[in-house]
Amino acid sequence: MNRIAESELILNSRGAVYHLDLLPEELAPTVITVGDPERVKEVSKHFDSIEHQYHHREFVTHTGYIGKKRFSVVSTGIGTDNIDIVLNELDALVNIDLSTRTIKPDLTHLTIVRVGTSGSLQTDVPVDSFVASTHGLGIDNLLNFYRQQNNPEELDILQAFTRHTQVSQQLAAPYIASAAPSIQKHFVDGFYRGITVTCPGFYGPQGRVLRLPLINPELVDRLTGFRFGNHRVTNFEMETSGIYGLGKLLGHHCLSLSAIVANRVNQVFSKDGNAAIEKLIVKTLETLSAIA
């Protein structure tokens, strides 16, 4: 086995992965990711007990139990650049022997569920509703740094999306990855389903105009109008495609769940986004706790 150099996988003084500051035994097999570090405690307050709490930069982790099921909740910060760090280090914790710096012969498959907020791109997906993303479609370029393969349907969606939205090479080379069916099948009732577009920013990349003109001012309308068979774009945010893409490449089972706090078509914002995300957290934990 090839040894991974110190410069490639950085460990801190206690032997933990550098950014997350976690040792393998401090991570549960079911991981909930949230963007906001302050949201970690809003998830772990529902745990029956907490074993570990770590905080390094924007990465906060609490690991504990609900009944006999062990969970970790990890904050990622905003954007797929942070997702690149978090997904690779989560995988390293379970699939690399940190003492020998070699890949383990038997790989572990984590369950990783994003619980976050998002903006709706359809009039019939209202604020305070929930979306379970069937696909993450990235216009942020992260997965283009990795070798990846798509199935025929994903390639067809990608081709149709690029043609319809006119997202050109000048902006990004769009990529796509699917949710894990094994997890998604448990999140049907009470959830809208659709493609989630992941953007590399909050203002211009999501079609917001403050003082700067945009190169693709019709982006929101084009995303709203995209159809491919039964597929449509329901929402956009800043992490899902990275989680789906890296999760799929690394062999983990990923799902992204969003509380809709804004509707960009109707131009309305939730009157109580915190209440919506709390309901989503409770629903997510109840559902994951019931999975054998």
MIKEGU-205421 format. One record per residue (C-alpha): residue in three letters; chain; x negated, y, z negated. Coordinates in steps of 0.1 Angstrom, whole numbers. Each point is the difference from the previous one (the first is absolute). Last residue first. Layout:
{"ALA","A",{X,Y,Z}} ...
! end
This chain:
{"ALA","A",{324,0,-110}} {"ILE","A",{14,34,10}} {"ALA","A",{22,14,-27}} {"SER","A",{-26,23,-14}} {"LEU","A",{-5,15,35}} {"THR","A",{37,9,3}} {"GLU","A",{3,15,-35}} {"LEU","A",{-33,19,5}} {"THR","A",{11,14,34}} {"LYS","A",{35,11,-13}} {"VAL","A",{-15,17,-30}} {"ILE","A",{-26,19,21}} {"LEU","A",{26,9,26}} {"LYS","A",{23,15,-26}} {"GLU","A",{-29,20,-15}} {"ILE","A",{-9,12,35}} {"ALA","A",{35,13,5}} {"ALA","A",{2,17,-34}} {"ASN","A",{-34,17,7}} {"GLY","A",{13,13,33}} {"ASP","A",{28,19,-17}} {"LYS","A",{17,26,23}} {"SER","A",{-14,-19,30}} {"PHE","A",{-10,22,30}} {"VAL","A",{20,10,30}} {"GLN","A",{-10,8,36}} {"ASN","A",{27,-22,16}} {"VAL","A",{-26,-14,24}} {"ARG","A",{-29,1,-25}} {"ASN","A",{19,-18,-27}} {"ALA","A",{-20,3,-32}} {"VAL","A",{-4,-20,-32}} {"ILE","A",{5,-35,15}} {"ALA","A",{-12,-26,-25}} {"SER","A",{-24,-22,18}} {"LEU","A",{-9,-37,-1}} {"SER","A",{-31,-14,17}} {"LEU","A",{-6,-37,2}} {"CYS","A",{-32,-20,0}} {"HIS","A",{-10,-37,-2}} {"HIS","A",{-38,-2,1}} {"GLY","A",{-21,-17,27}} {"LEU","A",{-28,25,4}} {"LEU","A",{10,10,35}} {"LYS","A",{37,2,-10}} {"GLY","A",{-7,21,-31}} {"LEU","A",{-23,23,20}} {"GLY","A",{28,7,25}} {"TYR","A",{29,0,-23}} {"ILE","A",{-17,22,-27}} {"GLY","A",{-14,24,26}} {"SER","A",{33,2,19}} {"THR","A",{18,8,-33}} {"GLU","A",{-21,29,-13}} {"MET","A",{9,35,11}} {"GLU","A",{38,4,5}} {"PHE","A",{26,-4,27}} {"ASN","A",{36,-12,3}} {"THR","A",{25,-20,18}} {"VAL","A",{-17,-6,34}} {"ARG","A",{21,-24,20}} {"HIS","A",{1,-37,8}} {"ASN","A",{29,-20,13}} {"GLY","A",{-13,0,35}} {"PHE","A",{-27,27,1}} {"ARG","A",{14,34,-9}} {"PHE","A",{-17,34,-6}} {"GLY","A",{23,30,-3}} {"THR","A",{-10,10,-35}} {"LEU","A",{-37,-3,8}} {"ARG","A",{5,22,31}} {"ASP","A",{19,26,-20}} {"VAL","A",{-27,1,-27}} {"LEU","A",{-28,3,26}} {"GLU","A",{15,27,21}} {"PRO","A",{-26,26,-12}} {"ASN","A",{-28,-21,14}} {"ILE","A",{-31,22,0}} {"LEU","A",{13,20,-30}} {"PRO","A",{-1,37,-8}} {"LEU","A",{-15,10,-33}} {"ARG","A",{18,23,-26}} {"LEU","A",{24,-23,-17}} {"VAL","A",{12,-27,25}} {"ARG","A",{7,-35,-12}} {"GLY","A",{-2,-27,27}} {"GLN","A",{-13,-28,-22}} {"PRO","A",{-35,2,12}} {"GLY","A",{2,38,-3}} {"TYR","A",{10,0,-37}} {"PHE","A",{-4,-32,-20}} {"GLY","A",{-31,-16,15}} {"PRO","A",{-14,-31,16}} {"CYS","A",{35,-14,9}} {"THR","A",{15,-34,-6}} {"VAL","A",{31,-8,20}} {"THR","A",{24,-24,-17}} {"ILE","A",{20,-23,22}} {"GLY","A",{34,-11,-12}} {"ARG","A",{21,-15,-28}} {"TYR","A",{25,18,-23}} {"PHE","A",{0,-15,-34}} {"GLY","A",{28,-7,-26}} {"ASP","A",{1,-37,7}} {"VAL","A",{-30,-11,20}} {"PHE","A",{-31,-2,-21}} {"HIS","A",{-6,-37,-7}} {"LYS","A",{-5,-8,37}} {"GLN","A",{-28,26,1}} {"ILE","A",{-23,-20,-23}} {"SER","A",{-4,-32,21}} {"PRO","A",{6,20,32}} {"ALA","A",{-33,19,-6}} {"ALA","A",{4,35,16}} {"SER","A",{-12,5,35}} {"ALA","A",{-30,19,14}} {"ILE","A",{-3,27,27}} {"TYR","A",{-26,22,15}} {"PRO","A",{1,35,17}} {"ALA","A",{-32,13,17}} {"ALA","A",{-2,35,-14}} {"LEU","A",{4,37,8}} {"GLN","A",{-18,5,33}} {"GLN","A",{7,-36,8}} {"SER","A",{36,10,4}} {"VAL","A",{31,-2,-21}} {"GLN","A",{24,5,29}} {"THR","A",{29,-11,-22}} {"HIS","A",{17,-22,26}} {"ARG","A",{-30,-15,17}} {"THR","A",{-20,-6,-32}} {"PHE","A",{31,-16,-16}} {"ALA","A",{7,-22,29}} {"GLN","A",{-36,-13,1}} {"LEU","A",{0,-5,-38}} {"ILE","A",{33,-18,0}} {"ASP","A",{-11,-23,28}} {"LEU","A",{-33,-8,-18}} {"GLU","A",{19,-7,-32}} {"GLU","A",{23,-24,18}} {"PRO","A",{-30,-18,17}} {"ASN","A",{-18,-6,-33}} {"ASN","A",{-28,24,-10}} {"GLN","A",{-37,-7,-5}} {"GLN","A",{-24,20,-20}} {"ARG","A",{-37,8,-2}} {"TYR","A",{-4,30,-24}} {"PHE","A",{-8,37,6}} {"ASN","A",{32,4,19}} {"LEU","A",{18,-9,-32}} {"LEU","A",{-6,34,-14}} {"ASN","A",{11,21,31}} {"ASP","A",{26,22,-18}} {"ILE","A",{29,-5,25}} {"GLY","A",{10,-32,-18}} {"LEU","A",{31,-21,5}} {"GLY","A",{9,-20,-31}} {"HIS","A",{27,-25,7}} {"THR","A",{31,-14,-16}} {"SER","A",{-1,27,-26}} {"ALA","A",{25,-4,-29}} {"VAL","A",{18,33,-3}} {"PHE","A",{19,13,-30}} {"SER","A",{26,28,-3}} {"ASP","A",{-3,32,-21}} {"VAL","A",{1,21,31}} {"PRO","A",{20,-14,29}} {"VAL","A",{-8,-25,27}} {"ASP","A",{29,6,24}} {"THR","A",{-15,33,13}} {"GLN","A",{-32,-19,10}} {"LEU","A",{-36,12,-6}} {"SER","A",{-1,-5,-37}} {"GLY","A",{-29,14,-21}} {"SER","A",{-19,-22,-24}} {"THR","A",{-6,-9,-36}} {"GLY","A",{-19,-29,-15}} {"VAL","A",{0,-36,-12}} {"ARG","A",{-26,-20,19}} {"VAL","A",{2,-37,-5}} {"ILE","A",{-31,-23,1}} {"THR","A",{3,-37,-6}} {"LEU","A",{-36,-14,-1}} {"HIS","A",{-12,-29,21}} {"THR","A",{-31,-17,-15}} {"LEU","A",{-27,-16,22}} {"ASP","A",{-18,-32,-6}} {"PRO","A",{-36,0,12}} {"LYS","A",{-8,32,-20}} {"ILE","A",{-18,27,18}} {"THR","A",{-35,7,-14}} {"ARG","A",{-13,28,-23}} {"THR","A",{-14,-26,-24}} {"SER","A",{14,16,-32}} {"LEU","A",{29,17,18}} {"ASP","A",{13,-32,15}} {"ILE","A",{21,15,28}} {"ASN","A",{37,-10,6}} {"VAL","A",{19,12,-30}} {"LEU","A",{-17,33,-10}} {"ALA","A",{-12,6,35}} {"ASP","A",{35,0,13}} {"LEU","A",{11,27,-25}} {"GLU","A",{-32,19,10}} {"ASN","A",{8,-1,38}} {"LEU","A",{37,10,-6}} {"VAL","A",{-9,29,-23}} {"ILE","A",{-28,15,21}} {"ASP","A",{18,-1,33}} {"ILE","A",{32,11,-17}} {"ASN","A",{-19,32,-11}} {"ASP","A",{-7,9,37}} {"THR","A",{35,-11,7}} {"GLY","A",{14,30,-18}} {"ILE","A",{10,12,-35}} {"GLY","A",{-13,-14,-33}} {"THR","A",{-2,-37,-4}} {"SER","A",{16,-5,-34}} {"VAL","A",{-1,-36,-12}} {"VAL","A",{27,-20,-18}} {"SER","A",{-10,-35,-10}} {"PHE","A",{25,-27,-8}} {"ARG","A",{1,-33,-19}} {"LYS","A",{32,-21,-2}} {"LYS","A",{7,-17,-32}} {"GLY","A",{26,25,-12}} {"ILE","A",{-11,32,16}} {"TYR","A",{-37,1,-6}} {"GLY","A",{-30,23,2}} {"THR","A",{-25,18,21}} {"HIS","A",{-3,38,2}} {"THR","A",{-22,16,26}} {"VAL","A",{-8,36,8}} {"PHE","A",{-20,10,31}} {"GLU","A",{-1,38,5}} {"ARG","A",{-35,3,-15}} {"HIS","A",{-5,-31,-22}} {"HIS","A",{27,-11,-24}} {"TYR","A",{3,-34,-16}} {"GLN","A",{28,-16,-22}} {"HIS","A",{0,-37,-8}} {"GLU","A",{23,-24,-19}} {"ILE","A",{34,18,1}} {"SER","A",{31,-17,-15}} {"ASP","A",{37,-3,8}} {"PHE","A",{-6,21,31}} {"HIS","A",{26,26,9}} {"LYS","A",{-22,29,-12}} {"SER","A",{-25,-14,25}} {"VAL","A",{19,15,29}} {"GLU","A",{3,36,-12}} {"LYS","A",{-35,-4,-15}} {"VAL","A",{-14,-5,36}} {"ARG","A",{20,30,13}} {"GLU","A",{-24,25,-14}} {"PRO","A",{-27,-14,23}} {"ASP","A",{23,10,30}} {"GLY","A",{-3,-23,30}} {"VAL","A",{15,-31,-14}} {"THR","A",{-11,-36,6}} {"ILE","A",{16,-31,-16}} {"VAL","A",{-22,-30,-3}} {"THR","A",{10,-36,-6}} {"PRO","A",{-29,-24,-6}} {"ALA","A",{-11,20,-30}} {"LEU","A",{-33,19,-3}} {"GLU","A",{-21,3,-32}} {"GLU","A",{-16,-35,4}} {"PRO","A",{-16,11,32}} {"LEU","A",{-17,31,-16}} {"LEU","A",{13,34,7}} {"ASP","A",{-15,35,3}} {"LEU","A",{23,8,30}} {"HIS","A",{-26,21,18}} {"TYR","A",{-32,-21,-9}} {"VAL","A",{10,-36,-2}} {"ALA","A",{-8,-11,-35}} {"GLY","A",{-34,-12,-12}} {"ARG","A",{0,20,-32}} {"SER","A",{-25,25,14}} {"ASN","A",{19,5,32}} {"LEU","A",{2,-23,30}} {"ILE","A",{-4,12,36}} {"LEU","A",{7,-24,29}} {"GLU","A",{-19,11,31}} {"SER","A",{-30,17,-16}} {"GLU","A",{-5,-29,-25}} {"ALA","A",{-2,-24,29}} {"ILE","A",{25,-28,8}} {"ARG","A",{-18,-34,-1}} {"ASN","A",{6,-22,30}} {"MET","A",{12,-35,-9}} 
! end
